[in-house]
Amino acid sequence: MPDERMCALAVNAAFSIRRSDVALRILEGMRAEGVEVGALTVSVMAKGYGRMKQPSAVTELLNSAQQRNVDLDIVAWNSAVDAYTRCGQLDKAHELVERTSSGLFLSRFSSRV
């Protein structure tokens, strides 16, 4: 049975060929097979949606993760911030930075750049 890392690689490959529909089917298959959909998967999905300029898909992904009580790490949050930034949704990117528990650190760091 595949694990989350193996599935995340497949999701990333799907996005590499601009097939978000395939990535979404892999995600649905993970859920159906009982494979954990954790921070790694959310991070890869957010990155892919950002590259494909699909900010509404990023929002849906984050909402789904929240409803499923997925514990997102700083990498997943950063991927979501990057996705919104790539899509020109700077207000949403800033909102995420403010929402994260590391928001204070990120704000201090970004003010030095």
C-alpha positions in Angstrom: 0.0 0.0 0.0 1.4 3.4 -0.9 2.2 5.9 1.8 1.8 9.7 1.8 5.3 10.3 0.5 4.8 8.1 -2.5 1.5 9.6 -3.3 2.9 13.1 -2.9 5.5 12.3 -5.6 2.7 11.2 -7.9 0.8 14.4 -7.2 3.9 16.5 -7.9 4.4 14.6 -11.2 0.8 15.3 -12.2 1.2 19.0 -11.6 4.6 18.9 -13.5 2.6 18.0 -16.6 -0.1 20.5 -15.8 -2.7 17.9 -14.9 -4.4 19.2 -11.8 -7.3 16.8 -12.6 -5.0 13.8 -12.2 -3.5 15.3 -9.0 -7.0 15.7 -7.6 -7.9 12.1 -8.5 -4.7 10.9 -6.7 -5.8 12.9 -3.6 -9.3 11.4 -3.7 -7.8 7.9 -4.1 -5.6 8.5 -1.1 -8.6 9.3 1.0 -10.5 6.3 -0.4 -7.6 4.0 0.4 -7.1 5.4 3.9 -3.7 6.9 3.0 -2.9 9.9 5.3 -3.5 13.3 3.6 -1.1 15.3 5.8 0.9 18.5 5.6 3.2 17.0 2.9 0.3 16.4 0.5 -1.2 19.8 1.3 2.1 21.4 0.6 2.6 19.7 -2.8 -1.0 20.4 -3.8 -0.7 24.1 -2.9 2.5 24.4 -4.8 0.9 22.8 -7.9 -2.2 25.0 -7.7 0.0 28.1 -7.4 2.0 27.1 -10.5 -1.2 26.6 -12.4 -2.6 29.9 -11.2 -5.6 28.4 -9.4 -6.1 30.5 -6.2 -9.6 29.2 -5.6 -8.3 25.6 -5.5 -5.7 26.7 -2.9 -8.6 28.1 -0.8 -10.6 24.9 -1.2 -7.6 22.8 -0.2 -6.9 24.8 2.9 -10.6 24.7 3.9 -10.6 21.0 3.4 -7.5 20.5 5.5 -9.0 22.6 8.3 -12.2 20.6 8.2 -10.2 17.3 8.4 -8.0 18.7 11.2 -4.8 18.3 9.2 -2.0 19.7 11.3 -0.2 21.9 8.8 3.5 22.6 9.3 5.5 25.7 8.3 6.4 24.2 4.9 2.7 23.6 4.1 1.8 27.2 5.1 4.7 28.6 3.1 3.6 26.6 0.1 0.1 28.1 0.4 1.6 31.6 0.8 3.8 31.1 -2.2 0.8 29.8 -4.2 -1.3 32.8 -3.5 1.7 35.1 -4.3 2.2 33.3 -7.7 -1.5 33.9 -8.4 -1.2 37.6 -7.5 -3.4 37.2 -4.4 -1.1 39.1 -2.1 -3.9 40.0 0.3 -4.6 36.2 0.8 -0.9 35.5 1.2 -0.6 38.2 3.8 -3.7 36.9 5.6 -2.1 33.4 5.8 1.1 34.8 7.2 -0.9 36.6 9.9 -2.9 33.4 10.7 0.1 31.1 11.2 1.5 30.6 14.7 4.9 31.6 13.2 3.4 34.8 11.8 5.3 37.0 14.2 8.6 35.4 13.2 7.8 35.6 9.5 6.7 39.3 9.9 10.0 40.1 11.6 12.0 38.2 9.0 10.3 39.8 6.1 10.7 43.3 7.5 14.5 42.8 7.3 14.4 41.8 3.6 
